[in-house]
Amino acid sequence: MNKLPDEILIKKLQEGNERAFRAIYERYWQRLYNLCFYYSAAREEAEDIVAELFLSLWNNRDKLHIEHLEHYLVRAAKYKSLKFIDHQQRKNKKIYSLTQKGDDFYVEENSPERTLETKDLSRQIQQSLRDLPQKTKTIFLLNREDGLTYEEIAGQMGVSVKTVEYHVSKALKSLSKYLPVLFLFLRR
């Protein structure tokens, strides 16, 4: 099966042939993983994106109209990676805005307990920001506080866009440990 051309594998996939699916997976997994890792800068996320892509390919096999399999998979991987990055950025903006609001975040609720919890959470997040390596902290704050794009930061600091993505991702990963706690606050 592995030596069959893509066109035949697509037809067999559309017929529900699991061996054809496996051949496509083995042929393209590494390339798609590398592409997703390039965009996400995180191994686990890249693996998840590729797994979602292949799951979608299998689940929608009978509806697919693919003329060139490799181009289709690469476009899908880029789309899913960019969607992941967009989701991460929105999540990070929420975290950052909560750290900036600090004590004012829950002023509508006058509970002393809630005020203490909010102050404590804000303090922990601020400490987490202070604990970041200086370069990571600087890049993260340029993006979140000053609103600079990755390209603008890369130009200003003389690094690649990929380096900027790496440092923002690293900062977000550090701050993400507070995300479950933040959602508990939001649901109260």
Residue, then its C-alpha position, 0 to 999 in steps of 0.5 A: m500500500n505504501k508504494l501506491p500513488d496518492e490518487i489511488l490512496i485517496k480513492k481507497l480512503q474514500e471507500g473506507n480502506e483502513r490500510a490506505f489511511r495508514a499508508i497516508y498517515e505514514r507517508y505524511w505524518q512527519r512532514l505535517y508534524n514538522l510543519c505544525f511544530y514550526y508554527s506552534a513551537a510545542r511538541e505536544e500541541a503539534e502532535d495534537i494538531v496532526a492527530e486532529l487533522f488525520l482524525s478529520l480526514w478519516n471521519n470526512r473521507d466520504k465527503l472529500h474532494i481532494e485533487h492533490l493530497e499533499h497540498y490538501l494536507v499541508r493547507a489543512a495543517k497550516y490552517k489548524s496550526l494558525k487556528f491553534i495560535d489564534h486560540q492561544q493568543r486569545k487565551n493569553k490575552k485573557i490571562y494578561s488582562l486579568t493580571q492587569k485588572g488585579d484588585d479591580f477585577y471583582v469589584e462588583e462582588n464585595s465579599p472580603e473572601r473574594t477580594l483576598e482570593t483575587k489579590d492572591l491570584s493576581r500576586q501569583i500571576q505577577q510573580s510568575l511573570r517576574d520569574l520568567p527569563q528576562k528575554t521571554k518576559t520582555i518579548f511577552l510584554l512587548n506583545r501583550e502590553d505594547g501590542l506589537t506583532y511578532e514581526e515588529i518584535a523580531g525586528q526591534m530585538g533582532v531575532s527571528v519571528k520563530t524566536v518571538e513565537y517560542h518566547v511568547s509560547k514559553a510565557l503562556k505555558s508558564l501562565s497557563k497553570y493559573l488558567p483553571v483557577l481563573f475560570l473558577f473565578l469567572r464562574r462564581 
